[in-house]
Amino acid sequence: MSIAVNAQPNKPVVKVAGYPFSPYVTQLSDGRYTGLSIDLVNALNGIQSQVQFEFVATSITNRYKAYEMKRYDMMLFESPVWGWSNIRHEFVPLNIHDGELFISLKDKAIDQAYFEDFSGKALSLVKGYHYKFADWQAEPQQLKTQFDIQFVNSNEASIISILRGRAEIAPVTWSYLQFYLSQYPEISPQLLVSTKWDQQYHHGILLNPNAPISKQELSEWVGLLKKQQILTRLAAHYGLEIIAN
């Protein structure tokens, strides 16, 4: 499924992939997509008139194969360490800070020391995600040889698995945790959130070297969005901030 925003004829189309991952991409009940990625696609279309950026839905596990099959030209809010090391790409930094923290029920976790040792504790991990504590390994069978794991399909499912006692520790993306707790503030007193990060990253854009646009062009447009404070305002709407270069 793709979303063409204010599509105009006779313009090269740049396909921008994304997968459901709130607050970056959220799929509504009617199938439409919203979120920071969609807002940024709109902003890129508004800052220039040379090409038309178009959102294309993919999945977290199939994004590499879809990239190799040239089903999209770029992906927003990715990190090169997430399985891209052996795949040709270029990287344009957005400098939007995010990362993963660990959560547990306060009934189980007495203090921060609880997050120092995972042995004998059931973990809830999102299938396809790369975690630093697991040496970036994302292969389920390999992970199961090292940890007691149940796999889920989203950050939301990870949080719910903790709340329902199905797992004892879950790494959850900071931005999504803020998004979830803003919707369900009554949950916050039940959770202990780690002060240590599993990983921190400054999001950027992965660009196919064979895309209809060059890294230089994309960098210039992103630079304009930063200079005009558009990117800062979009990020702030989702509780995120731009980190100075």
N, C-alpha and C positions, 0 to 999 in steps of 0.2 A: 504494500500500500504506500502511496506517495501523496504528498501534499504540495501542490503548486500554489504559491502565495503571490497573488497579483501577476499571474503569468502573462508574458507578453510575447508576441510572435517574433521570429527571426533573431532570437537571442540564443547563444549557446547555453545549454542547461548544465548546471553543476549539481550533481546529486549528493545530498548530505545525509548520511545514514545516522540512525539513532535507534536505541532499543529502550523499552520501558524501564526507567530508572529515575524515579522522582527524587528531587524536583526538576531534573534535567529534561526528562521525557515522561509524561504521564498519559496513559491511554484511558480515555473516558468510557463510560458504559455504552455510548453510542458509536464507539470506534474511533472517534476523533482524538488527535494528539495535542497536548498542551505542554507547557513547561519552558524552562530557560533555553533549551535547544531551539524550540520553535520560535521563541522571541528573537534569538540571535539570527536565525535564518531570515526573519522579517527585517531585522536591522541591517544585515548585509545587502539585502535587496534595496533597502532605502538609501544606503550610503554610496551606491554606484549604479550605473545604467548599462554596463558592458555585458553582464551575464545575468542569468536567472538562477538563483539558488532554489533548490527543491528538496524538501524533506522526504526521505525514503526510509520506511521501517525495516529493521532487520532484527536479529536476535543476538543475545550476548554470545551464545555458543557458536553461531553460524557466521559471525561477522568477519572472521578471517577468510573463510571460504568465499563469502559474497564479495569481499574485497578482491581476492584473486580472480574471481569471475567477472570483475569490472562492473558489478551491479551498482556501485556508488563510487564517488570520486574523493570524498573526504568524510571524516567523522569528527564531531565536536566532543570536547570533554573526555579525551582519552589520555593515556600515559604510555610512552614508548616501552616501558618495562612490562606492560600487560600483554605479553605474548607476541610483540611485534618485532623483536630483535632480529629475526631472520627474514623479515618481509620488507621489501623495498618501500620506503615511505619518506616523506619530509615532514618536519614538525614546526608548527607555528605556535609559540606560546601565547596563552591567554592570561596566565598568572592569576588564575582564580584558585584560591586555596581551599582544599578539602582533604579528607582522609578518613581512616577507619579507627574507631575506638571500640573497646569491648564493653559489653553490658552483661549484667546478671541481676537476679532478684536479690534484694536486700535480705530476704529471709535466708538465702543461701550464702551470700557473700558478706562476710563480717567487715572487711576493709579492703584496701587496695592490694594487699598481699595476695588476695584470692586470684588475681590475674597474673601472678608470676609463674604459676605452674599449672599446665593443662592436663597433667597425667591424672587418670581416673575421673576426669570430668567430661561430660557429653557436650560436644560443640555443635552449633548450628551454623552451617556455611552456605552461602549462595552458590549454587552450581555454576561454574564458569568464571567465577571471580578469582583474582590472583591476590593472595595475601602474603605479606612479608614474613610473618611468623612461620609460614609453610614454605619458605624459600621460593615463592612465586609459583609453586606447583599447583596446577588446576585440574589435573587428571584425577577423577574421583577414586578409582581403585588404588592409585598410589597413595592418595591422602588417607584412605582408610587403613592402610598398613601402619600409619604413624599416629593416628588420632581416632578417638571415638566420635564419629561424625554422623549427623543426619543432614542431608542436603535439602535445601529449599530453593524456591525460584525467585525470591525477592528479599529486599531488606525488611519489608513489612512482615513477611512470613518468618524471618529470623526473630524479630521482636515478639511476634505472637508466640513462637515456640518457647521463648523464655518466659513470657507471662503465664503460659499454660503448663509450665514445668516439664516440657518435652526435652529441653536442653538446659545446660547450666551456664554456658558462656556463649556469646555470639559477637563476632566483630560486625559492627554496623557503621555504615557511612555517616559521618558527622552531619552533613547537610540533610540527609534523609531523617536522621534522628530528630533534628530540630523541626523538620517539616511534620513528622508524626506527632511529636509532643505538643506542637501548636494546635493540632486537631484534637488530641486527647490529653489535655493537661493533667487530668486525674491520674494518669499512668506514672507520671514523673516520680512521685514519692515512693513507688514500688521498686524503682530501678537504681542500682549502683552503676555508675558510668566510670570507666577507667580514666585516670589522669594521664596514663601513658597511651601513646598512639601505636597502633600496629604499623601504620604507614601514613605519611603526609605527602601530598603532591600538589603541584601547581598545574592545573589542567591546561591542555592545549588542543590544537587541531592536527589530526593526522591527514596528510594530503598525499594522494597518489601522484608520483612524478609525471604520469601521463594524463593528468586531469586537464580540462579545457583552460584552466588558469594556472599561472605560475606561483611559486612560493612568494616571489617578490610582490606580485599583485595582491595576493591574499594578505600578506603582511602589511601592505600599505592600507588596505581597507580596515583591517583590524586596528591598525594604528590610528586611523581616523575615528573609529568608534571609541577608542580609549581617550583620544584628545578631546573629543566632544562630550566626554563623560557618559556616553550612551551605555557602554558596557558596564560601567560602574553602577549606573541606575538599575540596569537589568539584573545584575548580580545581587544588588542590595534588596531587590524585591523578594528574593528567595533566601535572604539571610546570609548571603555569601559576600566576600570582599575581594578586591583586587590587591595583590601584593606588588609593591614597587619592585621594578627590575633591579 
